[in-house]
Structure formats: structure tokens, C-alpha cells
Amino acid sequence: DRPYAGFLYAGFKWEVEDIESVDGNWDSRLQRSLEILVGGLGPWSLAEDVQKAVHLLRFTTIPKGWSHQLNSELAAQASLRHRWVLRRRIGGLDADFVPALDLTLGSIQSSGRVGGLLRLGTVQSFPSLLLEPAVVARASQNEQGVTWSIAAGCEEAYFARNAFVEGNLFGDALAISARRFVWQCRLGGVVGLGGLMVDYSWVARGPEFFTKGLGSGQNAPHHFGAFALRRFGPTPLDGLAIWRWMTFDWMLEGSLGSGMSVERSEGLSDEYRAGGSARVSASKSVSHGFFVGWEMNGTLRDGRLLRPDDWYEDSLYLWRGLTVGKRYVLPYGDIVLRMGLGKGNVKSERVLPQEDQVTIARRHGGPSILWGIAYGYPLGRRTSLGFDVAFNSRIGEGSNTTSARFVHWGIGMKYYTGNLATGPR
């Protein structure tokens, strides 16, 4: 099968729309975009840590194939997209035909795509997986009452290179025969009420590589779908005071980085281990820069062989709880100090080679206290980028471990809503 792979990147996108012609029946628009992605492939993407953490969080068996992932490598690609949006009113409904042409060059993918999309409905909006955001965002913001839209489309792509099938750009080639032509079909719908919209998209994609001796199922198309909730304007709930209070003046935070965990057991020396870590939080402003909120952070200890004839273990150190904090607005950003009370958990999975890969899982936890600090440099009125540190003290007690602590540090982003957007510039 294909190798395990992940891609963590930052992107920049430029979008331009030209109105070519408008008459009584037809509306023709040309939408163009250029997107540039730069990031890290392989272990640098932290994809292994994220997937293992999710499996440990759900207390399910962790995937064992990450030893076959792609090597770490800097990667970049540029994509140029053209969309011709041809729109016409038919019997009180909006009908669109959208031919599309894409060209992508880079170390991740080099490909060309051609396809088209048909849409019919009472609102000028597309399901989110069926078209680029440049077109999706053209939904009418002043629609009232219940609105709807359905869409379907297909495309054919030629891949000169696909790193997720063929492997790293530098190094030995993988023993996989990639398919150069790959088709994809999409179907979806949108239902809206005022400025709120919910959509569902379903995608079927053809196989991307040839298989030998793996059964016909490996050559079957891949299917996946997604729901999305979008807001484009006023909603029926905006007139309620309690709704305005609940939805305004929030600070949403997220960060990725590294973590260090410490396990302290009776009669044994402290054990220090490092791994990838992450943090997410949502805080509500209550008064004079004070916040109350909810936070979750954790660090994944990478599995390793503790002794040649013994087991190796993957562990997730997780903290969840309520926080209170204070935000200080500075001339060049803001600082948020916080503390919290919640529950800390250690979830682990051990594999015993001498017992034919038998898996043993364990978990323990208890009350825990959090301290943290986050700095953000403004990228705009609503977003900031900076660093974040969180320390969790005394994560529970278990039969084998007296206590465990971990610290998270990383690069984080903040998003502000309501009056908080008028803070740091």
C-alpha cells in the first residue's frame, strides 16, 4: 500500500474576480487564484504524533505503520486555478455551470486538472468540498428564510508527481506504481436559514496507484464526506441579548509544539521523556480583561524500546479543565496569564514483542492544576501569532505511577471576536 505520510504547511493565496459580461439572463465571471504552500513532509509534519494522540485519546489501538512513513523533507508547491462561473436564472432558481482548469507544480504534487460543476438552487452557494473558497464565499449574505442548493461535478487529473504515492523527492524510490490519471466526482447540498448555512459534500476518487496481489478492493474508488457550518450574515438569533452575550467577545487559541513529561514512581528515579504536544482553548471575556474558559492540552511520548527484550510504549499525557485568566493589551501585542483546575490523564499502550505483539493498555488520572502564559503579535484586528507555554502539575495517581507532570511549549494563534477585535493592532 502507499506509505504513511503527513504534510504540515503554511500557505498564501491571492484571488481575483473579473466580471466579463452581464445581461438580462446571463452572469459570466472569471475567478483566478494563485496559492503557494511551504512546509515539512514526513516526521516534521507531526502527523504521527497527532494520529497516535487521537487513538490514545479514544483509547483504541494505535497505528503501527509509522515506521514506514516518508522521510523528513522541506516541500513546496504552487497552484494556479481558473474558474469560469456562468450563471442564469431558470424558473426562479439560480443555475450555474462552472468549467475549471488547474495547474500545480511542486515537490508534493505536480499535476493538471480539468473538470466542471453544475449547481441549482435558491441560494448562490456551493457545498464546501465541491469548489474553492473563492467561489463558495459568493453566497448571498442577505438571503431571508429557508434557502437551498444542490451541486454535482467531475474532474480528471494527470499527476506527473504525487509524493503521497511515490515517496520523497530525494532518496530511494518506493516500489509503488502510481497511476498518472485519476478521476474524481463530487455531490453535495446546502440548506440555509438567514445567515447560517449547513452543507454536506460527498466525494468519490479513483485509485491513485496500481496494486498486485492485494485483492480487488485495493483498486476500488475511495469515498469520503464532510459536513460544514457557515455564517455569512445576520441570523434569527442575533436579536436575543443572551445569544449576543454568548457569541461575542471570545478568544480562541491553538498551538503546536513540543512537550516534556515527567513520571515519578515510588522507589524509582524520575523518568523524563519528550514528544510532540498541542493545546486548544476557548475563553469568554467577562469584565475588564478577565476571562473564563475551557482548555485541553497534551503531549505524546513517542514509543521506544525500553529494554531489548521488553516492551515499548506510546503514552498521551492529557489535561482538560476550566481556566480563568487575565489579558494585558500591549503596544505590540497582548499577553494572557491563566490558571486552571481540571483532570489530568495518562493513557498508554504497551506492546510486548516476546508475547507475539500482545497489546496492554493502561490509564490513570486525577485532579490537576494548570498554569500558563501566551503572547500574541497581531496579524490583523482579529488574529495574532506568538508563543504559548503551559505547565500541568500532578496528574493523578495510579497503581504503577505515583504522579506525572508535563509542560507544553509551542507556536500558537489567537482569534478574537466581538469587541476584543478592537484590541491589539
Steps between C-alpha positions, in 0.01 A plus 500: 500500500604866495745627767394681815541874444412840640544858377499801735507828311432871489323644197444828321218557254412779259153515342370718217150515350414665168141560389519432127141552392159547658168519315139427581549124521871422531765597755854401398793527741864393479653406835875443527716408796866432573587296809849429635561237771828455690552249778645175625438146380540186709574507876531880487125515435420349845238283327618192692460678833155630410362163388645312796365763739149471354507120532626519856242765582226265378680210670520298180796310358762734360615459136821301459600608148680828572839329477433498124422872464680735262824664610509859623532741210431864425221525246325768297248531221315769306150466353333717237122460469248637251122488546248625246169549682209514253175580684141526379155529654270209408146501633586700810811290576868575453681258270881495465740326268862526618778370271832479684869471408780451758878473475720400797881486509710395798679229693172376656288484187545600138173460318246642260123481547200569281138466606164662547217550746123550477292670771130576545322668788352807666828619656827574324715271711692178438576213740843563648678194354363554151672826415776731614424751777523782244175375349342362817526843662276653233191398695238772524528656845152650507295188431193467725308188596596145405727467196656201329744395230622172347811445289692224323822488302785287366863556407794313353854557627839409356774455764859540385596463866314408819721481812229325701525204262850518352693605811764763571646714224850407616593146594406151386180464299218296649391172340157643413372560150306825500201558274551812291130562430263521799130593480286658768126565530320709761142547618361727768229730628449815707211601728492851647296701745577869491876539533561142620570218256572130544630290214602144427746388233570146379809419292593188303859479375659240276800289610834683492734202460510149356488200736616143457364208697315718754148423387257692283394718795831686482408620150154625598421873515543683829197670658485770766269779607487807722253731673561875532321779686547853364383845598475777240287764665228570760319200646153473662669469842694826477212695653521309829715669765611168651608378155704814439670460838576134435643553151692829541833573669662158474867415471580174319854364529697214353867405496735223389845429636699269726434358842695347785343251740626382837388176665577453867456151645557376850846354542610600149681799356306764307458425130511788251368454145427739215250501215270713289234703680193713427259734676152638423281730708189718484464792747217747558569857605302587813632839619807726488721254314410196713405175331343167588533208265573137423836357395648172385868434450718195479831356396572166333797296617638318201518123527845351546649171608567532872710183512602274210291209627217704651216724379472838338233750588312797351342732757276804483510747790175694487354787704143632474331754721369848573729802496495862614736759360591863450585666169745789487495708181847629404612743228628203297264217583345349811589263783252261659573349843280212609454224753259211506362209695414179323583136454824357371523160338776271380392257228755246380530198275771239546606238247680187619720352223575185697126426523438522128401872493239479777368848579442616857329835568498698821375835619485698819422856602383743762464868592760728348590871496612696193702817462562667166610809311446593135628794297350604166628745240212642293460384141180704467206619704384147580808275492841485664800268485741431784625250756320299767613315813290278729606304809286228657570392856428160651298294257329248718615183666499147369610155603837529325558876492477729800470818293571645159555857382553652161581834344398619152665775298430593143393747234139609536228710338215695655171604343288775657130569456280799581655794680822307562585560133555868583788404731861461379564633151 
